[in-house]
Amino acid sequence: MKFGLDLRLNLPYNIYLFSGVIAGDCYSKEGKPDWNNLRFGIGTGVGVSTPIGPVKLLWGRANDDKERFYLSAGYDF
């Protein structure tokens, strides 16, 4: 289960800036979602649209203060 809200600012040359918040949880197929165990995070990054999909460099911070940089290529699914 995952949900969030993103803001995106389109720039020239297929480049864009984005920022957002996300919340989610993992649970077993037999289990039920536990709304008290949701993890929250914030993030920001820069991306470029290419013929084979977006390429993004992101920074994110979770609610447990862990920070990470990510490089992403392709569409999310």
C-alpha positions in Angstrom: 0.0 0.0 0.0 1.4 3.4 -1.0 0.1 6.9 -1.5 1.6 10.3 -1.9 1.5 13.8 -3.4 4.0 15.2 -5.8 4.6 18.6 -7.3 6.4 19.1 -10.6 7.9 22.1 -12.3 8.6 21.7 -16.0 11.7 23.4 -17.3 13.1 23.8 -20.9 14.8 20.9 -22.7 12.6 18.1 -21.2 14.0 18.8 -17.7 11.8 19.0 -14.6 12.1 19.5 -10.8 9.9 17.7 -8.4 9.2 17.3 -4.7 6.8 15.2 -2.7 5.6 13.3 0.3 4.8 9.6 0.4 3.4 7.1 3.0 3.2 3.4 2.8 3.4 0.0 4.5 4.1 -3.6 3.5 2.0 -6.5 4.9 1.5 -10.1 4.1 -1.2 -11.3 1.7 -3.2 -12.8 4.6 -2.6 -9.7 6.9 -4.6 -6.6 7.0 -3.2 -3.1 6.6 -2.1 -1.6 10.0 -2.6 2.2 9.7 -0.4 2.6 12.9 2.7 1.3 11.2 2.8 3.6 8.1 6.2 5.0 7.2 6.4 8.5 5.9 9.0 10.2 3.7 9.8 13.4 1.8 11.9 13.8 -1.3 13.0 16.1 -4.1 14.9 15.7 -7.3 15.6 16.5 -10.9 14.5 14.5 -13.9 14.8 14.5 -17.7 12.4 12.9 -20.2 14.1 10.7 -22.7 12.7 8.5 -25.6 13.1 5.4 -23.4 11.6 6.9 -20.3 12.5 9.3 -17.5 15.9 9.5 -15.8 15.8 10.9 -12.3 18.2 11.8 -9.5 16.4 12.0 -6.2 17.1 12.7 -2.5 14.8 11.4 0.1 14.4 11.3 3.9 12.2 8.8 5.9 10.4 9.5 9.2 13.3 7.6 11.0 15.8 10.3 9.7 17.5 8.0 7.2 18.5 9.9 4.1 19.3 8.4 0.6 20.2 9.4 -2.9 18.6 7.5 -5.7 19.2 7.2 -9.5 16.1 6.0 -11.3 15.7 5.1 -15.0 12.5 4.1 -16.6 8.8 4.2 -15.7 7.5 3.3 -12.2 5.0 0.4 -12.2 
